[in-house]
Amino acid sequence: MTRWPLRLVAAVLLAVLLPPALLVWLSFRLESRALRDDLERRARSAAALTDALLAGAESLLTRLGSRWDGSCAPETAEALRAALELGSGVRGVALLDAELHPACSAGTAPAPLPPSVRTALEGDARAVWEGGAPGDLLRLALRLPFGAAEASLDAGPIARALSELAGGGRDAVEVRGVAGPVLALPGSREPRRLALPLRLLGPLVGARDETAAAPCAGGGASVLLRASREAQLAAWGATLPLLVAIGLGFGAGAAALVLLAGSPGAALTRQLRGAIRRGELEVRYLPIVEVTSGRCVGAEALLRWRHAREGLLSPDLFIALAEETGLIVPITEWLMRRVARDLPDGLREPDRFYVAINLAGAHLRDPGTVAAVLRAFAGSRLGPKSLVFEVTERELIDDANGTARNVLEALQGWGATIALDDFGTGYSNIATLRRFRLDHLKIDKSFVEGIGTGSVAETVVDTLVELGRKLEMTVVAEGVEREEQVDYLVERGVRHFQGFLYAKPLPLKELVAFVEGRGGGPPVS
């Protein structure tokens, strides 16, 4: 009887068992991480959406309080009743005196303020708490120069909006105010009993309920999302047999391929470093159309990489990589120099045209960005009044030391204007608009796509357009692809559009032809 060496037996067992074990463990880690990232993203979106839906009532209370003298004169009571008729979803409004007692009200009677709400209003400008039956009403209180103002809001619209962000009710979502939960929507548990392998593997891979919370930037409330352990395991378990079969089939060979595989991201980084030197980067211009005149009044400058082997690469493949590695700084400087050279030579009237250039977080964290911009456009006929620099809220919210604010104010002092890009996603909040002096507001494509579908996107779009109007900002709609989207937004006062309905990103010559073709032409719908 032949006896196999122990080391050989151990190597065979390791080759057979290690690949499926690694795949099972890694797949759950990736599934769990993706779930956490998704929950965090949706929690931020839910908090931003809650802020946006509360913004109308907050604006209403601010307007009432700005003219209040502390009395409940007939004209004050009439103003409250009139405001109640205009406030969508507002069931009651009240003005509170300096001791936070109701002085004048209309609609749903104000309730005594809980101690936690009183405490919150002493140190904050806003408080949210539950009023009426659970899930029926929520109350919003706003600190004013004289006393405070309170609104009773129908919780239904917020509940419906948050339910969509919670996977259509799959996950639990909760809005918490200063006095505890104000709105709770329980998620649906997996109805089927988990199979025995999943019940055994659950503790081994560390399966648990995943939660994510995000504060409302306006203060006084936060949103929490929770995905159940059972639903996570059931979704993961659907791919488990295939993963085990792949692991057993490839064995040690699959493990060797995983260990020896080089990082594609590292190779792409090395190639991107030489892209400028090799002349592989290009600029495309996405036109911006003003519907009243039909003119193309501007364009957004976009980077493209014509890879020697892969052809024209999507920005999704290299822009994030450039930001992570810091290459976005020299690449953007190259783009600005190209814009400064090409546009004045191509356009007959460059002073009647503006170009938008994206600034990344690395630019806003570097005080030298202003000097780099001035160098890029020195001697160019494209003056600062023809330049718009686009930033996203993520970089503005992360501005702990004020560098971003200083950079933007310096660019505005030079004569350029600033646009807030992708507004309405992830981090959107009123506090950002209040803290920074911004000139343009761009509504994200994800909300524009929802127009005409009956989704909550239309409610958010209406709120964002109204905010832009009140803050005297030029509102630009991104990703417009259908005429009904234009009609809907034009009715609400939006005049500037970009998207495939008008043109895709164009090379310089095609942009010039597009601009000349629309110069002085008839208005778009």
C-alpha positions as CSV (number, residue, x, y, z in Angstrom):
1,M,0.0,0.0,0.0
2,T,1.5,3.3,-1.2
3,R,1.5,6.1,1.4
4,W,1.4,9.6,0.0
5,P,3.6,12.2,1.7
6,L,1.7,14.4,4.1
7,R,3.0,17.6,2.3
8,L,1.6,16.3,-1.0
9,V,-1.8,15.5,0.6
10,A,-1.9,18.9,2.2
11,A,-1.1,20.6,-1.1
12,V,-3.8,18.7,-3.0
13,L,-6.4,19.5,-0.3
14,L,-5.3,23.1,-0.3
15,A,-5.5,23.3,-4.1
16,V,-9.0,21.8,-4.0
17,L,-10.5,23.6,-1.1
18,L,-8.8,27.0,-1.1
19,P,-10.2,28.5,-4.3
20,P,-13.9,27.8,-3.5
21,A,-13.4,29.0,0.1
22,L,-11.7,32.2,-1.1
23,L,-14.3,32.8,-3.7
24,V,-17.1,32.3,-1.2
25,W,-15.5,34.6,1.4
26,L,-14.5,37.2,-1.1
27,S,-17.8,37.3,-2.8
28,F,-19.6,38.0,0.4
29,R,-17.1,40.7,1.4
30,L,-17.7,42.3,-2.0
31,E,-21.5,41.9,-1.7
32,S,-21.4,43.4,1.8
33,R,-19.2,46.3,0.8
34,A,-21.3,47.0,-2.2
35,L,-24.4,46.9,0.0
36,R,-22.8,49.4,2.5
37,D,-21.7,51.7,-0.2
38,D,-25.1,51.6,-1.8
39,L,-26.8,52.2,1.6
40,E,-24.6,55.1,2.3
41,R,-25.2,56.6,-1.1
42,R,-29.0,56.2,-0.8
43,A,-28.9,57.5,2.8
44,R,-27.2,60.7,1.6
45,S,-29.7,61.0,-1.2
46,A,-32.5,60.4,1.2
47,A,-31.2,63.1,3.6
48,A,-30.7,65.5,0.6
49,L,-34.2,64.7,-0.6
50,T,-35.7,65.3,2.8
51,D,-33.9,68.6,2.9
52,A,-35.2,69.5,-0.5
53,L,-38.8,68.6,0.5
54,L,-38.5,70.6,3.7
55,A,-37.0,73.6,1.9
56,G,-40.4,74.8,0.7
57,A,-41.8,74.9,4.2
58,E,-38.6,76.5,5.5
59,S,-38.8,79.2,2.9
60,L,-42.5,79.8,3.7
61,L,-41.7,80.2,7.5
62,T,-38.8,82.5,6.8
63,R,-40.9,84.7,4.6
64,L,-43.7,84.9,7.3
65,G,-41.3,85.5,10.1
66,S,-39.4,88.3,8.3
67,R,-42.5,90.5,8.4
68,W,-43.8,89.5,11.8
69,D,-43.8,92.1,14.6
70,G,-44.8,89.7,17.4
71,S,-48.5,90.4,17.3
72,C,-51.5,88.4,15.9
73,A,-53.0,91.3,14.1
74,P,-55.7,90.6,11.5
75,E,-53.3,91.1,8.6
76,T,-50.9,88.6,10.3
77,A,-53.6,86.0,10.6
78,E,-54.7,86.6,7.0
79,A,-51.0,86.2,5.9
80,L,-50.9,82.8,7.7
81,R,-54.1,81.6,6.1
82,A,-52.9,82.7,2.6
83,A,-49.6,81.0,3.1
84,L,-51.3,77.8,4.2
85,E,-53.2,77.7,0.9
86,L,-49.9,78.1,-1.1
87,G,-47.8,75.7,0.9
88,S,-48.0,72.3,-0.8
89,G,-48.3,69.6,1.9
90,V,-48.4,72.2,4.7
91,R,-51.4,71.6,7.0
92,G,-50.7,74.2,9.6
93,V,-48.4,77.2,10.3
94,A,-47.8,79.1,13.5
95,L,-45.7,82.0,14.8
96,L,-44.2,81.5,18.2
97,D,-43.2,84.3,20.6
98,A,-39.8,84.7,22.3
99,E,-40.8,82.1,24.9
100,L,-41.7,79.7,22.1
101,H,-45.4,79.8,22.8
102,P,-47.9,80.0,20.0
103,A,-48.9,83.6,19.2
104,C,-50.7,83.3,15.9
105,S,-51.6,80.2,13.9
106,A,-53.7,78.8,11.0
107,G,-54.7,75.3,10.0
108,T,-53.7,72.4,12.3
109,A,-53.3,73.7,15.8
110,P,-49.7,73.9,17.0
111,A,-48.7,71.5,19.8
112,P,-46.6,72.3,22.8
113,L,-42.9,72.1,21.9
114,P,-41.2,69.1,23.6
115,P,-38.2,70.0,25.8
116,S,-35.8,68.5,23.3
117,V,-37.2,70.7,20.5
118,R,-36.8,73.8,22.8
119,T,-33.2,72.8,23.5
120,A,-32.5,72.2,19.9
121,L,-33.8,75.6,18.9
122,E,-31.6,77.3,21.4
123,G,-28.5,76.0,19.7
124,D,-29.6,75.4,16.1
125,A,-31.8,77.2,13.5
126,R,-34.1,74.2,12.7
127,A,-35.8,71.3,14.5
128,V,-37.9,68.5,13.2
129,W,-40.2,66.2,15.3
130,E,-43.3,64.1,15.1
131,G,-46.7,65.6,15.3
132,G,-50.1,63.9,15.3
133,A,-50.5,60.1,14.7
134,P,-47.3,58.2,13.9
135,G,-46.5,58.7,10.2
136,D,-49.3,61.2,9.7
137,L,-47.7,64.6,10.4
138,L,-44.2,65.9,11.1
139,R,-43.5,69.3,12.4
140,L,-40.8,71.8,11.4
141,A,-39.7,74.6,13.6
142,L,-37.4,77.4,12.5
143,R,-35.6,79.9,14.7
144,L,-36.3,83.5,13.7
145,P,-34.9,86.8,14.9
146,F,-38.0,87.3,16.9
147,G,-39.3,84.0,18.4
148,A,-39.8,81.1,16.0
149,A,-42.1,79.7,13.3
150,E,-43.6,76.2,13.1
151,A,-45.2,74.2,10.3
152,S,-47.2,71.0,10.3
153,L,-46.4,68.9,7.2
154,D,-48.1,66.0,5.6
155,A,-45.6,63.1,6.0
156,G,-47.1,61.2,3.1
157,P,-45.0,62.8,0.2
158,I,-41.8,62.4,2.2
159,A,-42.7,58.8,3.0
160,R,-43.4,57.9,-0.6
161,A,-40.2,59.6,-1.8
162,L,-38.1,57.8,0.8
163,S,-39.8,54.5,0.1
164,E,-38.5,54.7,-3.5
165,L,-34.9,55.3,-2.3
166,A,-35.3,52.4,0.1
167,G,-35.6,49.9,-2.8
168,G,-39.4,50.3,-3.1
169,G,-39.9,49.3,0.5
170,R,-37.3,46.5,0.6
171,D,-35.1,48.2,3.1
172,A,-36.2,49.9,6.3
173,V,-35.9,53.7,6.4
174,E,-36.3,56.1,9.3
175,V,-36.3,59.8,9.6
176,R,-35.1,60.9,13.1
177,G,-35.7,64.4,14.5
178,V,-34.4,66.1,17.6
179,A,-37.0,64.2,19.8
180,G,-36.6,60.8,18.2
181,P,-38.1,59.1,15.1
182,V,-40.6,61.1,13.2
183,L,-41.2,58.7,10.3
184,A,-40.4,55.0,10.1
185,L,-41.0,52.7,7.2
186,P,-40.3,49.0,8.0
187,G,-38.5,47.0,5.3
188,S,-39.8,43.7,4.0
189,R,-38.0,40.6,5.5
190,E,-37.1,37.7,3.2
191,P,-40.3,35.6,3.2
192,R,-38.6,32.3,2.5
193,R,-36.7,30.4,5.2
194,L,-33.0,30.4,4.5
195,A,-31.4,27.2,3.3
196,L,-29.2,25.3,5.8
197,P,-25.9,26.1,4.0
198,L,-26.7,29.8,4.2
199,R,-27.7,29.6,7.8
200,L,-24.4,27.9,8.6
201,L,-22.3,30.3,6.4
202,G,-23.9,33.4,7.7
203,P,-22.0,33.5,11.0
204,L,-18.8,32.4,9.4
205,V,-18.8,35.3,6.9
206,G,-20.0,37.8,9.5
207,A,-23.5,38.5,8.0
208,R,-25.5,41.1,9.9
209,D,-28.0,43.8,9.4
210,E,-26.3,46.7,7.6
211,T,-27.2,50.3,8.4
212,A,-26.3,53.7,7.1
213,A,-27.2,57.2,8.4
214,A,-26.8,60.6,7.0
215,P,-27.7,64.0,8.6
216,C,-29.8,66.5,6.9
217,A,-27.5,69.4,6.1
218,G,-30.2,72.0,7.1
219,G,-30.1,70.6,10.7
220,G,-32.6,69.1,13.0
221,A,-33.0,65.7,11.3
222,S,-31.2,62.7,9.9
223,V,-32.1,59.7,7.8
224,L,-31.2,56.0,8.5
225,L,-31.5,53.1,6.1
226,R,-31.3,49.4,7.2
227,A,-30.9,46.3,5.0
228,S,-31.7,43.0,6.8
229,R,-29.2,40.2,7.2
230,E,-31.7,37.7,5.8
231,A,-32.2,39.6,2.5
232,Q,-28.5,40.0,2.1
233,L,-27.8,36.3,2.6
234,A,-30.6,35.3,0.2
235,A,-29.3,37.6,-2.5
236,W,-25.8,36.3,-2.0
237,G,-26.9,32.7,-1.9
238,A,-28.3,32.9,-5.4
239,T,-24.8,33.0,-6.8
240,L,-23.2,30.6,-4.2
241,P,-23.5,27.3,-6.2
242,L,-21.9,28.9,-9.2
243,L,-19.1,30.3,-7.2
244,V,-18.3,26.9,-5.6
245,A,-18.5,25.1,-9.0
246,I,-16.0,27.7,-10.4
247,G,-13.7,27.3,-7.5
248,L,-13.7,23.5,-7.6
249,G,-13.3,23.5,-11.4
250,F,-10.3,25.8,-11.6
251,G,-8.7,24.6,-8.4
252,A,-5.1,25.7,-7.8
253,G,-4.9,27.1,-11.4
254,A,-7.6,29.7,-10.6
255,A,-5.9,30.6,-7.4
256,A,-2.6,31.1,-9.2
257,L,-4.2,33.3,-11.8
258,V,-5.8,35.5,-9.1
259,L,-2.4,35.8,-7.3
260,L,-0.4,36.5,-10.4
261,A,-2.9,38.9,-12.0
262,G,-1.4,42.4,-12.4
263,S,-3.3,45.4,-11.4
264,P,-5.0,46.9,-14.5
265,G,-5.4,50.2,-12.7
266,A,-1.6,50.5,-12.2
267,A,-0.9,49.8,-15.9
268,L,-3.6,52.4,-16.9
269,T,-2.0,54.9,-14.5
270,R,1.4,54.5,-16.2
271,Q,-0.2,55.0,-19.6
272,L,-2.2,58.0,-18.5
273,R,1.0,59.7,-17.2
274,G,2.4,59.8,-20.8
275,A,-0.9,60.5,-22.6
276,I,-0.3,64.3,-22.7
277,R,3.3,63.8,-24.0
278,R,2.1,61.4,-26.7
279,G,-0.7,63.8,-27.7
280,E,-3.5,61.2,-26.9
281,L,-5.8,63.6,-25.0
282,E,-8.5,65.5,-26.8
283,V,-11.2,68.1,-25.9
284,R,-14.9,67.7,-26.8
285,Y,-17.4,70.4,-26.2
286,L,-21.0,69.7,-25.1
287,P,-23.1,72.6,-26.2
288,I,-25.4,74.6,-23.9
289,V,-28.5,76.0,-25.6
290,E,-30.6,79.0,-24.5
291,V,-34.2,78.2,-25.6
292,T,-35.5,81.7,-25.8
293,S,-33.2,82.7,-28.6
294,G,-32.3,79.2,-29.8
295,R,-28.6,80.2,-29.6
296,C,-25.8,78.1,-28.4
297,V,-24.5,80.3,-25.7
298,G,-21.8,78.1,-24.3
299,A,-20.3,74.6,-24.0
300,E,-18.8,72.4,-21.4
301,A,-15.2,71.3,-22.1
302,L,-14.8,67.6,-21.6
303,L,-11.7,65.4,-21.7
304,R,-11.3,62.4,-24.0
305,W,-8.4,59.9,-24.2
306,R,-7.7,58.4,-27.6
307,H,-5.7,55.4,-26.4
308,A,-3.1,54.0,-28.8
309,R,-4.5,50.4,-28.6
310,E,-8.0,50.8,-27.1
311,G,-9.3,53.7,-29.1
312,L,-11.4,56.5,-27.7
313,L,-11.9,55.7,-24.0
314,S,-14.9,56.8,-21.9
315,P,-14.1,59.4,-19.2
316,D,-15.5,56.9,-16.7
317,L,-12.4,54.8,-17.2
318,F,-9.8,57.4,-16.5
319,I,-11.2,60.6,-14.8
320,A,-11.7,58.9,-11.4
321,L,-8.2,57.4,-11.8
322,A,-6.7,60.8,-12.6
323,E,-8.4,62.3,-9.5
324,E,-7.1,59.5,-7.2
325,T,-3.5,59.8,-8.5
326,G,-3.4,63.6,-8.7
327,L,-2.9,63.5,-12.5
328,I,-6.1,65.5,-12.8
329,V,-4.2,68.7,-12.0
330,P,-1.7,68.6,-14.9
331,I,-4.4,67.2,-17.2
332,T,-6.8,70.0,-16.4
333,E,-4.1,72.6,-16.9
334,W,-3.5,71.1,-20.4
335,L,-7.2,71.3,-21.1
336,M,-7.4,75.0,-20.0
337,R,-4.4,75.9,-22.3
338,R,-6.1,74.1,-25.2
339,V,-9.4,75.9,-24.6
340,A,-7.6,79.2,-24.3
341,R,-5.9,78.6,-27.7
342,D,-8.7,76.9,-29.7
343,L,-11.9,78.7,-28.9
344,P,-10.9,82.3,-29.7
345,D,-9.4,81.1,-33.0
346,G,-12.5,79.0,-33.9
347,L,-15.4,81.3,-32.9
348,R,-16.2,84.6,-34.6
349,E,-17.6,86.1,-31.4
350,P,-15.9,84.4,-28.4
351,D,-17.1,87.2,-26.1
352,R,-20.7,86.1,-26.7
353,F,-19.9,82.6,-25.7
354,Y,-18.8,80.9,-22.4
355,V,-17.0,77.7,-21.7
356,A,-17.4,75.6,-18.6
357,I,-14.4,73.7,-17.1
358,N,-14.6,71.2,-14.3
359,L,-12.5,71.6,-11.3
360,A,-11.8,68.5,-9.1
361,G,-11.2,68.3,-5.4
362,A,-7.4,68.5,-5.9
363,H,-7.8,72.0,-7.5
364,L,-10.0,73.3,-4.6
365,R,-7.5,72.0,-2.0
366,D,-4.6,73.8,-3.7
367,P,-4.2,77.6,-3.3
368,G,-2.0,77.5,-6.4
369,T,-5.0,76.7,-8.6
370,V,-5.8,80.4,-9.2
371,A,-2.3,81.1,-10.4
372,A,-2.5,78.0,-12.7
373,V,-5.8,79.4,-14.2
374,L,-4.3,82.8,-14.8
375,R,-1.2,81.3,-16.5
376,A,-3.4,79.1,-18.8
377,F,-5.5,82.0,-20.0
378,A,-2.7,84.7,-20.1
379,G,-2.7,86.4,-23.5
380,S,-5.9,84.6,-24.6
381,R,-8.8,86.5,-26.1
382,L,-11.0,84.3,-24.0
383,G,-11.5,86.6,-21.0
384,P,-12.6,85.7,-17.5
385,K,-16.2,86.7,-18.2
386,S,-16.4,83.8,-20.7
387,L,-15.3,81.2,-18.2
388,V,-17.4,79.1,-15.9
389,F,-15.7,76.7,-13.4
390,E,-17.9,73.8,-12.4
391,V,-17.5,72.1,-8.9
392,T,-19.4,69.4,-7.1
393,E,-20.8,69.6,-3.6
394,R,-18.6,66.9,-2.3
395,E,-15.5,69.1,-2.6
396,L,-17.4,72.1,-1.1
397,I,-18.6,70.1,1.9
398,D,-15.1,68.8,2.5
399,D,-13.7,72.3,2.7
400,A,-12.7,72.2,6.4
401,N,-9.9,74.9,6.2
402,G,-11.7,77.2,3.7
403,T,-9.3,76.7,0.9
404,A,-12.0,75.9,-1.6
405,R,-13.9,79.0,-0.7
406,N,-10.8,81.2,-1.1
407,V,-10.1,79.6,-4.5
408,L,-13.6,80.2,-5.8
409,E,-13.9,83.7,-4.5
410,A,-10.5,84.5,-6.1
411,L,-11.8,83.2,-9.5
412,Q,-15.0,85.2,-9.1
413,G,-13.0,88.3,-8.2
414,W,-11.0,87.8,-11.4
415,G,-14.3,87.9,-13.3
416,A,-15.2,84.2,-13.8
417,T,-18.4,82.6,-12.6
418,I,-18.9,79.3,-10.6
419,A,-21.4,76.6,-11.3
420,L,-22.6,73.9,-8.9
421,D,-22.6,70.7,-10.9
422,D,-24.8,67.6,-10.5
423,F,-27.0,69.4,-8.0
424,G,-29.7,67.2,-6.5
425,T,-27.5,64.1,-5.9
426,G,-25.7,62.6,-2.9
427,Y,-24.7,65.7,-0.9
428,S,-27.2,68.3,-2.0
429,N,-28.2,70.7,0.8
430,I,-29.3,74.3,1.3
431,A,-26.3,75.0,3.6
432,T,-23.9,74.7,0.7
433,L,-25.9,77.3,-1.3
434,R,-25.9,79.6,1.6
435,R,-22.2,79.3,2.5
436,F,-20.8,79.7,-1.1
437,R,-21.7,82.5,-3.5
438,L,-22.5,80.4,-6.6
439,D,-23.7,81.7,-10.0
440,H,-25.1,78.7,-11.8
441,L,-27.0,75.7,-10.7
442,K,-26.9,72.5,-12.8
443,I,-29.7,69.9,-12.3
444,D,-28.4,66.4,-12.5
445,K,-29.4,64.1,-15.4
446,S,-30.8,61.5,-13.1
447,F,-33.6,63.9,-12.1
448,V,-34.2,65.2,-15.6
449,E,-34.6,61.6,-16.8
450,G,-37.5,61.2,-14.3
451,I,-39.6,64.0,-15.9
452,G,-42.7,62.5,-17.5
453,T,-42.5,59.2,-15.6
454,G,-44.6,60.3,-12.6
455,S,-41.7,59.6,-10.2
456,V,-40.5,61.7,-7.3
457,A,-37.9,63.3,-9.6
458,E,-40.4,65.9,-10.8
459,T,-41.0,67.0,-7.2
460,V,-37.3,67.3,-6.6
461,V,-36.8,69.2,-9.9
462,D,-39.5,71.7,-9.0
463,T,-37.9,72.3,-5.7
464,L,-34.4,72.7,-7.1
465,V,-35.6,75.1,-9.8
466,E,-37.5,77.2,-7.2
467,L,-34.3,77.3,-5.0
468,G,-32.2,78.5,-8.0
469,R,-34.7,81.2,-8.8
470,K,-34.9,82.5,-5.2
471,L,-31.1,82.6,-5.0
472,E,-30.9,84.3,-8.4
473,M,-28.8,81.6,-10.0
474,T,-28.8,80.6,-13.6
475,V,-30.4,77.1,-13.7
476,V,-29.0,74.6,-16.3
477,A,-30.6,71.3,-17.0
478,E,-28.2,68.4,-17.8
479,G,-28.9,65.3,-19.8
480,V,-31.9,66.6,-21.8
481,E,-33.0,64.0,-24.3
482,R,-36.7,64.5,-24.9
483,E,-38.9,67.4,-25.9
484,E,-41.3,66.8,-23.0
485,Q,-38.4,67.4,-20.6
486,V,-37.7,70.8,-22.3
487,D,-41.4,71.7,-22.2
488,Y,-41.7,70.8,-18.5
489,L,-38.7,72.8,-17.5
490,V,-39.4,75.8,-19.7
491,E,-42.8,76.1,-18.0
492,R,-40.9,76.4,-14.7
493,G,-38.6,79.1,-15.9
494,V,-35.5,77.0,-17.0
495,R,-33.9,78.5,-20.1
496,H,-30.5,76.7,-20.4
497,F,-30.2,73.1,-21.5
498,Q,-27.5,70.6,-22.5
499,G,-28.0,67.1,-23.6
500,F,-28.2,64.7,-26.6
501,L,-31.5,66.3,-27.7
502,Y,-29.4,69.2,-29.0
503,A,-25.9,67.7,-29.6
504,K,-23.4,65.2,-28.3
505,P,-19.9,66.3,-27.2
506,L,-18.4,67.8,-30.3
507,P,-14.8,68.4,-31.6
508,L,-13.9,72.1,-32.1
509,K,-14.8,72.3,-35.8
510,E,-18.2,70.7,-35.3
511,L,-18.9,73.0,-32.3
512,V,-18.1,76.1,-34.4
513,A,-20.5,74.8,-37.1
514,F,-23.1,74.1,-34.4
515,V,-22.7,77.6,-32.9
516,E,-22.9,79.4,-36.3
517,G,-25.9,77.3,-37.3
518,R,-27.8,78.5,-34.3
519,G,-26.6,82.1,-34.3
520,G,-29.7,84.3,-34.4
521,G,-31.9,81.4,-35.4
522,P,-35.5,80.8,-34.3
523,P,-36.1,79.8,-30.7
524,V,-36.1,76.2,-29.7
525,S,-39.5,74.9,-28.7
